[in-house]
Amino acid sequence: MSITKTKKSELIKEYSVSEKDNGGSAASQVAVLTERIRNLTEHMKNNHKDEHSKRGLLLMVNRRKKLLAYIKRRNESDYEALIKKLGLRK
């Protein structure tokens, strides 16, 4: 259900903006959140009455939404590339 350290570091390395990026950039945060959201969505399919996990899922979705809005404000082409690479929306 949870994301492993190795998977998280792979995502950060793949979506990092610069060489010194350790997961602090908005793009890498969105990538990690997307992976966590996908894992928790699978959990919710089997455990639909788990209200605590549902709340955590909603918080993660909203945090990702805010980060994506920030990326879109800063550079729309980066935003388009990121959502295409992650398989979100369009």
C-alpha positions in Angstrom: 0.0 0.0 0.0 2.7 2.5 0.9 5.5 3.7 -1.4 8.9 2.2 -0.8 12.1 4.3 -0.3 13.6 3.0 -3.5 10.5 3.7 -5.6 10.3 7.2 -4.1 14.0 7.9 -4.9 13.5 6.6 -8.4 10.6 9.0 -8.9 12.5 11.9 -7.5 15.5 11.1 -9.8 13.3 10.8 -12.8 11.3 14.0 -12.3 14.0 16.2 -10.7 14.4 19.6 -12.2 18.1 20.0 -11.5 21.1 17.9 -10.5 20.9 19.0 -6.8 17.1 18.3 -6.6 16.4 16.0 -3.6 12.7 15.9 -4.0 11.9 19.5 -3.1 10.8 20.6 -6.6 7.2 20.8 -7.3 7.4 18.3 -10.2 9.0 15.6 -8.1 6.5 16.2 -5.3 3.7 15.8 -7.8 5.2 12.5 -9.1 5.5 11.1 -5.6 2.0 12.2 -4.6 0.6 10.6 -7.8 2.2 7.3 -6.9 0.8 7.5 -3.4 -2.6 8.4 -4.7 -2.6 5.5 -7.1 -1.7 3.1 -4.3 -4.3 4.4 -1.9 -7.0 4.4 -4.7 -6.4 0.6 -5.0 -6.7 0.2 -1.3 -10.0 2.2 -1.3 -11.5 -0.1 -3.9 -11.3 -3.0 -1.5 -11.9 -1.1 1.7 -14.6 1.5 0.8 -15.6 2.1 4.5 -12.1 3.1 5.5 -12.9 6.8 6.3 -9.5 7.7 7.7 -7.7 6.6 4.5 -10.3 8.4 2.4 -9.5 11.6 4.2 -5.8 11.1 3.6 -6.5 10.4 0.0 -8.5 13.7 -0.4 -5.7 15.7 1.3 -3.1 14.2 -1.1 -5.3 14.9 -4.1 -5.8 18.5 -3.0 -2.1 19.0 -2.3 -1.3 17.7 -5.8 -3.9 20.0 -7.3 -2.3 23.0 -5.7 1.2 22.0 -6.8 0.0 21.5 -10.4 -1.7 24.9 -10.3 1.7 26.4 -9.1 3.6 24.7 -11.9 1.0 25.9 -14.5 1.3 29.5 -13.3 5.1 29.3 -13.5 5.5 27.6 -16.9 2.6 26.1 -18.8 4.8 24.0 -21.1 6.4 22.3 -18.1 2.9 21.7 -16.8 1.7 20.1 -20.0 4.8 17.9 -20.2 4.4 16.7 -16.6 0.7 15.8 -16.8 1.4 13.9 -20.1 4.3 12.0 -18.6 2.3 11.1 -15.4 -0.8 10.2 -17.4 -3.0 12.8 -15.7 -6.0 14.5 -17.4 -5.6 15.1 -21.1 
